[in-house]
Amino acid sequence: MKSLVLLLAFFCTATGISAQNEAPSSIRRLSVGDAVPDIVFGNMVNYHSKTARLSDFGNKLIILDFWATWCTSCLQHFPLLDSLQKEFAGKLQVILINAKNTGDKKEKITAFFEKRKPESSERYQLPSAINDTLADKLFEHNLISHYVWINKGGKVLAITSSDPVNAENIRAIIDGQSVKWMMKRDQNAEKPLFTTDDLPLNSLMQYSIFIKGWCDGLPSGTRFRNTNGIHRGVAFTNACLLNIYEAVAASFIPGFTKKDLLLEIRDSSNLIPDTASATGEQWYKDHSYNYDMIVPVDQAGSLYRYMLEDLNRYSGYAGRIERRSVKCFVLKVSNQGIKASSKGGISENNFWKKDEAKYMHNQPVSILVNYLNDMLPLPVFDETNCEMPVDLELPKDLTDITVLQKKLSKYGLWLEEAEQKRGMFLLTERSSN
């Protein structure tokens, strides 16, 4: 490893590798304890020179923060990083790294920092390398935010997510104290979760894993596992339990919305985040789950039933479909017949855009129903049996149902209040027995 580092250091010095050039393909990823070469960064912003070397920042603790303009969590931590830089001036140097593969252009990044000039309350003037390939290769990763800690001796001290980046840890390092690190280890979410390359995927018949807790090495989202076009598995990563139950419920209830869900539980704090709380981000850290299930191809049709059984068995909750009498709105075709058939053209709507006229062009009625479910206090059920795309406009304000009904009637649609028995997804707390 030492010879590799020396070779990299020579290569960087001799060829002047900078952020705008391609890193040599022979570079291998550095790990904790490895010496870091004197990286040359090009296309610097918020810095007195267009280029910089790692050695230019002196005998300090260095934190490399890999970021992108589209990474919300990255941007949320900039003010903290800026304040830490000021608090530990002369002992700490934060360097932002925007890798070439983020897709960010220099103009976009420059404009991003221009909007945050010193007179702004969001002031931060952290130096940033643009279009980097070398540091990105040395500290290869799948997810951002991604932080690399380099000690005064020029060695990799830690590779973490954002949580350990705080004044307590920085002070401990500067004072020569030990820190208990929670290292970031990126996982490949395209493979069965937390498995290795040794797993014989072609022979995999069945797989399931259910983990409580946030994993820094995984993105938040859903991934489907398909074999020869057959949907035989699904993975939920860093997802809250209620969202996983909702996804399963949607497989049983066509056109499922959140209003098809009934919660009959004493305490919802483990399922629903307190969005008004300043610790909302911490709630997701504490209440996230990683769940992956793959079933045999010939049992793919039972996938979501098996998942529901899994969730009910291990989560502490029980979900099921139950017919209930519910107050609702029903969307029907009036006696005159539908008058909203589309004239063709671009398929679009702006229903969810704030303070704009509401319309939809060349889209199915299901889009209208989804929007009404989001906006109206009662669930909306579609009984139009309309399969053709439609064009229509809606009032900006839907608080007056009479106005909405009058508007819809022009298109041969009618929205009426009713009480019906419907299959609802009921979620209850599971008895300890």
Secondary structure, DSSP 8 states (H G I E B T S, - for coil): -HHHHHHHHHHHHHH---TTS---TT-----TT-B----EE-SEESSSSS-EEGGGG-SSEEEEEE--TT-HHHHHTHHHHHHHHHHTTTTEEEEEEEEGGG---HHHHHHHHHTT-TTSTT-----EEEEE-HHHHHT--SSSSEEEEE-TTSBEEEEE-STT-SHHHHHHHHTT------------TTSSTT--TTS-GGG---EEEEEES--TTS-SEEEEEEETTEEEEEEEEEEEHHHHHHHHHHTTSTT--GGGEEEE-S--TTTS--TTSTTHHHHHHHSEEEEEEE--GGGGGGHHHHHHHHHHHHSSEEEEEEEEEEEEEEEEE-TT----B---S--EE-TTSTTS-EEEEEE-HHHHHHHHHHHSSS-EEE-----S-EEEEE-S--S-HHHHHHHHHTTTEEEEEEEEEEEEEEEEE----
